[in-house]
Amino acid sequence: MKISNNWLQDFIKTDLKADKTAEYLTDIGLEVEGIDKYESVKGSLEGIVVGKVLTCTQHPNADKLKKTTVDVGSGKILNIVCGAPNVEAGQTVPVAVVGTQLYMKDGSPLVIREARIRGEVSQ
């Protein structure tokens, strides 16, 4: 039988990780055969953070791009070239930081990296 760890935590108030909970259940005679990780979104959105747009200006070499500076709470302000037409200073936005692995519709991975877009650095 498969049991959700979230469902189990409704009955056993604990902040233990699933593998530790499984160990304790086995110790009391309830054998745990295995633990399956479930991701509603492939990659679990690891590396996606909330950022605050500090500045937003028109890209000097592109009509449909904007140059932004974004604070993601790491102590370093990121320069990001953005194609969203509705981005403005003061907004909080999701940011995929450098090194984040996203997945396309076909399941192929895309790793976010620092790049130059029309002559401007984008992190």
N, C-alpha and C positions, 0 to 999 in steps of 0.2 A: 504494500500500500504506500502511496506517495502522500506526504503531508507537507504543506507549506510551512516554512519556518515562521513567516509572519502570522499565520493562523495559530501555530503552536505558542507564539509569544503572547497571544490573547489570553491564554490559560496559565502560562508560566511566565511571570513577570521577571525578565532577565535581560541583560544587555550582552550576553555571551555570543560569540561568533557561532555559526552553524556547526562547524566541526567540533567545537568544544561541547556544545549541547548534545551532539551525536555521541560523543565519548561518554558523557554522563548517562544518557539514555541506555547505552549498551551496558554500562556498569551496573545499572539497576535491573537488567534482564530484558530490556526492549531492544532487540538487535536492529542496528541501523546498517542496511546493506550498502548504501552509498548516498552521496550528496550531489544533486544535479543543480548547476547554476542556471538560473533563468534570467534572460535579458529581454525586456520588452523592446528595447532599441539596441541593435548590435553595437557592441563596444561600450555600452552603458553610459554614453556621453562623458566618459572620462576625458579630462582636459578642457571641457567647456566650462568657462567661468563667467561671472557677471562683471561687466566693465562699465565704467561711467565715461561717457564721451565728454572730454574737456573742451576740445575745439573741433570745428568742422569748417573747412574751406574748400573752395572749388579746386580741383586738380588743375595745375597749370597746363598740362598737355593732353587733357581729355575732357570732353563736354559732359559725359555721363558718369564721371568718377569724382569722388570727394577724398580729400586728405583729412584724416582725423588723428587726434591724439586721444588715447584711451587709458584710463587708470584701471588696472585689474587687481589692485591690492597687493601686488608683489613688491612694491617700492620702486618699480621702474615704469615710466610712462611709455606706452607703446605707440609707434607710428603705424597707422593702418590705412591702406588705400581701400575705399569702400565703394561698391556700386549701388548701394541702396539709395533710392531717390528721396526717401523720407527720413534719413538720419540727420540729427541735429545735436548741437551742444546741449548738455544737460540730461540727455537720455541715459537710461541704463539699458544695456544691450548684452546679448550672449556673445561671447568671444571664444573662438577656438585658438588657443595659444600655440606657439611654435612647438612642434612635436606631437600634437594631437592627431590621433588616427580616426578619420571619419570613414564611413562606408557608403558607397554609391548604391543606387537601387539594385544593380546587378550583383551586389555583394563584394565588389572589388574595393580594396582599401585605398584611401587617399591620405597621405601624411601632410599636415600643414607645415610649411617651411617659410623662412624669411626669403623674400624675393624683391626684385625691382620691378615695379609696374609703371611703364611709361616714364622711366627715369627717377621715380620716387621709391624709397624703401618702404616696404610693407611687412610688418611683423605679424 
